[in-house]
Amino acid sequence: MTAAPWNQQFVLHTSAGSIRVREWGDPAGPLVVFHHGTPSSSIAVPGGWDGPSAADVRLCSYDRPGYGGSPSTPGRTVADAAEWSARIADACGADLFAVMGTSGGGPHAVAAAALLPERVTALCVDVGLGPARLGFDAASRMVDETVAEIDAARRGENALREHLGSLGPGTDALNDWMARLPESDREVLGRADVQHEEAVEATEWAVHGIDGWVEDDLALFSREWAFDTDDVRMPTRLIYGGADVLVPASHGEAWLELIPHAEMHLVPGGGHWLRDHEVEALRWCRGKARAAARSSGHVRH
């Protein structure tokens, strides 16, 4: 197996610390800022490592604080994703950019879109957690393991650390969830290239133990989100798997109620790993970004 084909990686300073950023794909393509899942790192990108190049986009992924190359910053919020996204775009020299988020990164992408409506050209939520702090019960239709995790997060950091710590080290903590996956997810995860990429991802997200996971859960389930979905005015696509047991399609339906102009794409029989549909989603982002750049007169992507 080859090494991950990112173009470059760099560290950006933020108001509360720093984040590691990786750039993938076509440096001349429209910029897409990607918000990874929970737990995960910037090594995981839509469509796999070759996805950004196949879609002809310039994709920047980053480690949320507490994962991979980004030190922990206790107290971070979902809304902080707007600052991180803007700093990434500024570093890339991009006035306009699209955002995409998967699983626990979904709300972070929505936050960036809502708080940066003049800069974000398109929003794609890929099997993203529903609006847990905006009136939606995120525990609804979730498997028992996730319900217990959400309950622990709502009870505070000590309870959450005790709960996550009891699940086992590293990827062992995910075993109960993995045992519930539908056949479509098992097929994707059985591919040699996916297994390699997942193994590298597992070594990265756990560099700081469970710090990133803890901070994600506290931000998602117990801290205020501090943004308004009425400010999401750009083209929006919601992609969910009909057989997903980790983030059911009901979460996408909840986003659709708050963002009624969004397109809802349901993949029949699809699970949580919609890898085969993500390159097309990136191409959709590319098309919307280029259209916005033309209409606004921006010369940069």
N, C-alpha and C positions, 0 to 999 in steps of 0.2 A: 504494500500500500504506500502511496505517496504522502508527503507532508501536505498540510492544509495550504491551498494556493491563494492565500491573501496577498495583496500587493504590498502592503506596508502596515505597520502597527505603531501607535504612538500614544502618549499619555497626555490628557488634557486636565488642567486644573479647574476646579469648580468652586463655588462659594463655600462648600463644606468639605472639600477634599480633592480627590482626583479620580479619573476613570481611564481605563485602557480602551482604546478604540482600534478596530481592525477594518481596513478597506479591502473590498473584494470587487471583482468584475471589471467593467470597462471604465477607466478613469475619465473618459470623455462622455460617458452616459449621464442621464439624469440621476441625481442623488436620491437614494432611499435610505432613511435612517431606520434600522431594525432594532426592535426591543425583544430580547430573548425571553424564554419561558422560565418556569420556576420548578425545581432549581435548574440552572443552566449557566451558560457563559457565552461570550462573543464568538466562540468556535462553532456554535450552532447557527446556521443561516438557512433561509428558505430555499427549498429545492436541493439541499445538500451543498457541499463545497463548490460544485460546479454550477450551481443554480444562478448566482448573479451574472456570471459570464454568459450563460445560455440565454438570459433575459436581456442582455446588453444594458445593464444598469450599473451604476457606481453605488455599491451598497456599503454602508458603514454600520457595523455591529459594535456593541460596546458591552463591557462587563458592568452590570449594576454594582454599586458598592457592596462589598462582602463576598463577591464572586471573582474567581480568576485573578486578573491583574489589577483589580480595583479594591483598595483598602476599605474596610467597613466604615460607614458613617452612621452611627446610631441615630435614630429619629427621622431618617429620610421618609419622604412621602411619595405617593404616586405622582403628584403634581411636579415634583422635582424633575421628572422626565422631560418637561418642556425646556428647562435650563440646559440639561444635558444635550438634548437634540439641537438646540440653537447653537451651543458651543461647537458641536461637531460640524454643523453646517458652516459656521463661520470659519472654522479651521480648514474646511474644504473649499472656501471661497464661493459658496453657494447661497444665493439670496432665497431661492425657492427649493423645496424638497418635499418628497413624499415620506410618509411614515407607515410602518407595518409592525404589528406586534402579534406574537403567538402565545397562547395559554396565559400564564401570569403576566406576560408582557403586553397583552391586549389592552388592559386599562391604561398602561403607561403610554401606549401609542395614542389612545383616545385623548388623554390629558394633553399631550403635545399638540394634537390637532386643535383642541378646544382653546388652548392658551396661546397658540401661535397661528391664528387663522389667516393672517396676512402672508404667512410664509409657507404654510403647509398646503401642497397642491392636491394631495390625495391621501386617504386613510384606508388601510386594509387591516381588518381584525381577523386573524387566522386562528380558529378554535380558541378564541380569547375568553378569559373569565368574564362573566357578566358584571353588570354595574352594582357590585356588592355594597357600596356605600351610597348608592343613589336610589334606594327604595326597593331593590331586588334582593330576595333571599338567596344568596349564593349557595347555600347548603341544599336547596331544593333539587331533588332528583340526582343528587351526588351519591357516590358509593360511601359506605360506612366509614372507610378510612379517611376520606376527605372531610366528611362531616365532623369527625373527631378532631382533625387538624384545625378546621375553622373554629370549632368550639374552644380549643386551647388558645388560639390566637386572640379570640375575643376576651379570654380571661387574663391576658397579659403576657409579658415576655417570659417570666419565670415558668409559668404553666406551659407555654409553647416550647421553651427549650427542654423542659422535662419530657414533653410528649415526643418531640422530634428525636431527642437523644435516645429514647427507649426503642426506636425503630431499627437501630443498628447503624454501623458506620458506612459512610459513602453510599454506593449504589444499593447496598443491602437494605437501606431505608425505604427503597422504592419497590421492594419485592411484592408486597401485598397488592399494590396497585397494578403491577405488571401481570400478575396472575389473572386479573379480570379483563384483560384486553380482548377485543373482538378479533376475528380471523384476519380482517384487513390490516390491523396493526401488526399482528404476528407475521404476516407475509412481508411487510415493509421491513420490520426489524430483523427478519431472517436473511436479508441481503448482505453480502459480504462487505460492500462499501459502507452501508449504513451501520453495520456492527463496528467497523473500524472508527467511523466518525463518532458514534455514541461512546465508544471506549475512551477516546481522547477527551470528549466533553466531560465524562464522569471524573476524570483525573483533574480537570480544571475547576469545575464548580465547587469541589470540596477542598480547595487549597486552604480556605479559611474556616474549615469545619462546616458548621451549619449556620454561620453568621449571615450569609446572604439569604438563605432560605428563611431564617427568622425575621430578618428585616423586610423581606418581601411580604411575608404573611401579615406582619403587623401593619405594614403600609396598606395592604389590600383589604384587611378585615377589621382593623381597629382604629385606624387613623383617618381623619377627614381627607377627602380627595381634593377638595378646593378647586373644582372647575365645573363649568356648566355646559352640558351637551348641546344647549341651544346655540353655542358658539361654533359648533362643528358644522360648517357650511360647505365644505369642499366635497367632491365626489367621495363616496364611502362604499366599500365592499366588505361584507361579512361572510366568512367561509366557515362552515361547520360540517362535521361528519354525522350522518344519521345514526351511526352505531357507536359514537364516542361515549365512553363511560367515564372519562376523566373530566371533560367539560361538555356536558350535553348540549344539544342544539337549542334547548330552552334558553341558554345564556345568550345566544345570538338573537333569539326572538325578543329578549328583554332589551338588548341594544337597539333593535329595530323600532321598538316603541318609543325610545328616547331620540332616535335619529331616523325619522320616518322616510327621509329621502334616500336612505342607504339601500344598496342591492343585497339581498340575502341569497347566498348560494349554498344549498344543502347537497352534500355528496351522499347519495344513497349507499348504505353499507359502509361508508367511510368511518374511520376511527379518529384517533387523536393525531396520528402521523399522516398528514395529507401531503406528503412530499411530492407526489406525482401531480399535484394541482398548484403547487406554490410557484413554479416558474411562470405559469400563465398569470398568476396573481401579480408577480413582479412586472410582467409585461404590461399588465393593466395599469400599474403604477407609472411605468415609463410613459405610456400613452397619455395619461392624464397630466403628468408633469410637463411633457412637451407642449401639450395644448395650452396649459396655463402660462408657460413661458412665452409662447407666441402671442397670446391675447394680452399679456401684461407688458410686452415689449422688453422683457428682461433678456439680456444677451448671455447671462450665465445660466447654467443648468440648475 
